[in-house]
Amino acid sequence: MLMGTFTIGQFVHLDGSGVGVVVMLPNKTDVPDEHVGVWFGTTTETGSPVICTVPAEYFKPTPAPTIQH
């Protein structure tokens, strides 16, 4: 995916890691250029979210999420 196409809260897919949510972009955080900060649902033992910075080109778009109530 192109770097400019990411938004906070967007679902993305990374082979080997599955679906994650974009939580950080490089222009406003310590994320390296051309990378995206994504949360894949993991936390530390203390409950802190683990954010992975991954080169933007590795992500694939996901279909729209299914909303359930």
Secondary structure as the mmCIF struct_conf table of DSSP 4:
data_model
#
loop_
_struct_conf.conf_type_id
_struct_conf.id
_struct_conf.beg_label_comp_id
_struct_conf.beg_label_asym_id
_struct_conf.beg_label_seq_id
_struct_conf.end_label_comp_id
_struct_conf.end_label_asym_id
_struct_conf.end_label_seq_id
HELX_RH_3T_P HELX_RH_3T_P1 MET A 3 THR A 5
TURN_TY1_P TURN_TY1_P1 ILE A 8 GLY A 9
STRN STRN1 PHE A 11 LEU A 14
TURN_TY1_P TURN_TY1_P2 ASP A 15 SER A 17
STRN STRN2 GLY A 18 MET A 24
TURN_TY1_P TURN_TY1_P3 PRO A 26 LYS A 28
BEND BEND1 THR A 29 ASP A 30
HELX_LH_PP_P HELX_LH_PP_P1 VAL A 31 PRO A 32
TURN_TY1_P TURN_TY1_P4 ASP A 33 GLU A 34
STRN STRN3 HIS A 35 THR A 43
TURN_TY1_P TURN_TY1_P5 GLU A 45 THR A 46
BEND BEND2 GLY A 47 GLY A 47
STRN STRN4 PRO A 49 PRO A 55
HELX_RH_3T_P HELX_RH_3T_P2 ALA A 56 TYR A 58
STRN STRN5 LYS A 60 PRO A 61
HELX_LH_PP_P HELX_LH_PP_P2 PRO A 63 ILE A 67
#
